[in-house]
Amino acid sequence: MNTMSWPVRALLGFIAAVLSVLIFHQAMWAALHLAGMMPAPFPMAPTAPWGVPKIVSLCFWGGLYGAAFGLVMPRLSSPLWVRGLVLGIIAALVGMFVVNAIKGLPIGYGFALIPWVDSLLINGFWGIGVGIIAPLLMPRRMGVA
């Protein structure tokens, strides 16, 4: 029986996603950097509108996705890494289509292949990380595996 409250599930999902940004997301970013496809990982450039470092922004927004993941995690039956991969793909698509549109950037990166590959790899790896980390933070009584 799941007795964990929804705020606790959301908080643990947020924490799992932030950790996944710092570990999985940035590991893939570093691999792509070594392949000459991305700038250096752990970007510190300020982001609009408040000038926080980009890595902090990535952790915050990733954490919000993780909070949602923590809420729906017990309701899904597929393996957690698959659930996380789907989360990462959703995050990548929202970034490419919604966030880019809001920022006035080309929707879907103008359908250029390399930015799609970068985004899907980085966010997909991040999502798998969320799927691995989240259940480690959740009490066993949740019945997730």
N, C-alpha and C positions, 0 to 999 in steps of 0.2 A: 504494500500500500504506500502511496506517495503522500507523505505528510509534510513535505517541504513547502513552505509558502512561496507564492509566485515572486515576491520581491527578492527572496534569497536565491531562487533559481536564476532570476535576471542578473543579480549581482555576480553570482558565480560564473554565469555565461560571459558577462562583461570582462571579468578578470581573466578567464580562459582566453578570450579573444585578444586582449591586450598582450598577454604572454605570447600568444601565437604570432602577433605582429612582430614582437621583439625577437622571436626565435625562428619560426618557419618563414614568415613573410620576408624578413630581412636576410635569411639564409638563401632563399631563391633569388632575391634582389642581388646579393653578393655574387652568386653563381653567374647571373646574367651580366653583372659588372665585369667579372673576369673574362666573360666571352665577348666583351666590348659592346654589349647591347644596352647597358644602363649606366647612369652615373654611380658614384660610390654609395654604398648603403648607409643607413642611419643619417638621412639628409637633415641638416640643421637650418636650411634656408627658411626665412620667415614666411608664413602663409597669411593671406588676407582672411578676415579683416583685422585680426588682433595681433598678428605678427608672431604667433607661436611657432616654434620649430616644426618643420614638416613631419618629423617622426612623432611628435606629440599629437599632431592632428591625425595622423594615421592610426595611432593607438586609440584616440578618442572615438573616431568614426568606426574603427574595427570593433571597439568595445560595444558600441550601440548595436551592431549586427550580432555580436555575441550575446547580448542581453536577450534579443529576440530568439536566438538559437536556444538559450537556456530555458526559455518559456515553452518552446514547442518540442524540445528534445524528447520528453517522455511520451509524447503522442505519436511519434514516428517509429516505424518498425525496422527500417533498413539499418545496416551496420553504421556505427557512428562516423567512421571515416568517410562513408558515402554521403551521409547527411552533411558533413562538413564540406566535402567537395562541392555539393550542390550550393551550399551557402556561399562558398568562394566564387562560384560561377555567377550566382545572382549578384554578388557584390561587384564583380568585374563588369557585368552588363549594366548595372545601375550607374557605375562610374563612367562607362563609355557613352551611354545614351542620355542619362538624366543629368549627372553632374557636369559633363562637358557642355550640355545645352545651357545649363544655368550659368556657367562661366563664360559662355559665348565662344567656346571652342568647337571645332568640327565634331559633329555627332559621330560616334563610332570611330573617332580618330580619322575621319575621312575614309574609313575602310582600308587603311594601310595595314599590311600584314604584320609587320614587326611590333607595333604598339599592341595589337590584339594578342599576339603570342606572349609578349611581356606581361600584359595585364592578366590574361588567363592563367599563365604559369604562376605568377606571384600570388594572385588572389586564390587560385585553386590550392596551392601549397599551404597558404594561410588557413583556408577553410579546413583542409585535412588536419592541420595542427589544432584547430578549435575542436574538431571531432575527437582528437586524441586527448587533449588537455581537459576539456570540460568534464568528462566522466571521472577523471582522477580527482576533481574537486568536489564532485557531487557525492553525498552519502550513498552507500550501497543500497539502502532501503528504497531508493528511487527505482530500482529494477532496470537500470539501463546497462547495456552491454555493448 
